[in-house]
């Protein structure tokens, strides 16, 4: 079953990649993959966790080792009266269900954040608020526009986070570019820019946040060390495209249907300002309250919702309904949210079964060099979610003086800094390798195989160039 879980994941991955060829929406493939991965984990628990169901509970406690130690820890968290009333198989199943719920909480935080941010962006769009920005962007030259949008995305991602920035920019791109091929090309580079911008900021990417909160890096140091390599990551693709990307973009004939004309300029401006404020306050809210980012997004959405209700309360029902948040919620791309759920659940199953920890130990035993290990982790994050990969690395290596009995690196060591860079930017190589990529893929319906053909090489070039810049900087300082 342990191997079969990997087979299911690979087959699901192929189904996602060949979405347009097999005529099956990627959300269906992802949901089936996620559900089956956990199902096989339940049926194969005995062999996967290396336990014997004939043991008594006391024998299980004394024999638990390796992955079984996790079960032992779970068992010790139960009341002994309850535990001794169950068999080992019942305890194992309870452990798996507990892990499933644990991962579901983490995934739900991402999904609620995604839904909240997408709704805020759609409310701004419904009121034609983004016209404030698009009207100021006059250039139609492809390469000039690409540079402008990429730089905006890079710093927006660091200020908000890469997921929010990508959602906003995907919506803007639809307002600026009519041709689908141009739209997809710009979106692909925006993904690279969003991930590069998020990597150097302590609040820009979830993996950098994990390392910051975990004490592996400090905020000012990670900014100082990674901002230049992250810039190189986006500058290299932009420079390469500057030699090949010619011509002008074709703008959409209009910004939307006549519903957009139902708002005044004052209303557009106020909705745009409040919507942007709702997004900008999220990292501040998280820092002040220490609560998950989705709470800040939901607070912002609630305030924006209340404001729109009051703003349009005196308008005719047929107009008010088209400008309401309730109407906007119907426009949210639900299949993309379900796709996100399915793929993250599949990865969580592999993490619980121990596949990702096994990969991490394999890298350490077979490679050893911290730079190559982190480069490999970054490339692996293009295939599986970077969060469990970084979590596995944080579990393998301790924060402490080098040379200790266990593998350990002190706070702000190049290992942790390079891990933040690689995990944050490596996901750009494939479109489903990052939250930013998944969001834009859903919003703009970008084809997986097209991305590999047209964008992946640019992402790889930027990834390795930024890694090289990091290596040079670290060795110059040291």
C-alpha positions, 0 to 999 in steps of 0.5 A: 500500500505504501508504494500504491499511494505513490502510484495513485499520486503519480496517476492523479498528477498525470490526470491533472497534467493531461486535463485538456487531452482526457477532457476531465477537469483537474478538480475531479482528478485531484479529489479522487487522488486525495480521497484514494491516498487516505483510503489506501493509508487506512487499509495499509496502516499495518505495513506502512506503520510497521505494526502488528495488530496482534499486539496488545496495547502494552506490547505496542507501546514497548515495540513502537519505533520509527513511524510507530513512535508517532502512534505511541505519542498519539496513544500517550495523549489519550486517557489510558482508560480509553486507550486500554479499551481499544485494540491496536487497530482501532488506535491506529485508525483513530490516529489516521483520522486525527492526522486527517483532521489536523491536515484538514484544519491547515488546508481549510485555512488556505482555502478560506484565505483563497475564497476570502481573497478571491471574493474581495478581488471580485467585489472590486472587479464588480464595481469596476475598481481596477479601472483605476489602475488599468487606466493609468497603464498606457503602454501596449508594448508587450515587453515594457508592460511585462516589466511593469507588471512583474515589478509591481507583482514582486513588491506586492507579493512581499507586502501582502503575500504571493497568493493574494498578489497573484489573485489581484494580478490575474484579475488585472491581466484580464482587464489589460490583455485580450489575446489568450496566448499573450494573457497566459504568457504574462500570467506565467511570468507573474507566477515567477514574480509572485513567488520570487517576491514572497521568498524574501519577505517574512510574510510573503510566502507560507514557507518563509513564515514557517521558518520565521515563526520557527526561529530558523530565520529572523525578519530583517536578516532574511530580507537582507540576504534574499532580496537580491537573489529573489530579484535575480530570479525574476530579472533573468526571465525578463531579460531573456524575454526582452530579446524575443518578445516583440509587438504590442498587446491587444486590449479588451474592447470593453471592461465588461458588461453594462452591469459595470456602469451601475456604479459612480466614480466615487463608489468605484474609488471607495470600493477599490480603496476599502478592498485594497485596505482589506488585503493590506491589513492581513499581514498586519492583523496576523502580526498583531493578533498572531492568528492565521491570515484567513481570519484577517481576510474574513474580517476584511471581507466582512467589513467590505460586505457591510459597506456594500450593503449600506452603500447600495441599500437605497438602489433598486433591487435589480441593481443592488443584487448585481452589486452585492457580495452574494452575487459576487460569491456566485462568480468564485471559481469553485472547481479551482478551490476543490482542486486545491483541496484535493491536491493538498489532501493527497500531499498530506497523505504522503506526509502522514505515511512518511514518504516526504520524511523518507525523501528528506533523509534520502537527500541527506544520506545520498547528497549531504551538501546543503546547497544541493539538498536545498536546490533539490527540495526546491525542485521537488516543491514544484511537484508536491507542496512546499509546506510539508517539504519544509516541515520535513526539513525543519523536523530533520534539522534542529536549530542549534550550534553546528557540530552537535550530535544531531544535524543542527544549524543556528538561526540565520544560518545559510542553510535556513536562508537558502531553504527559504529561497529554494522552497519559495521559488522552486514551485514556479517550475510547474504551475501547480507547484505553488499556491500562486500558480494554482490560483492563476491556473484556476482563474485564467484556465491555463493549460498545464502542458502549455506552461511546461513548454512556454514558462518552465525553462524561464522559471528554471533559469531564474531559479538557478540564477538566483541560487547562484547569486545567493551562493556568491553573496554568502561566500563574499560575506563569509 
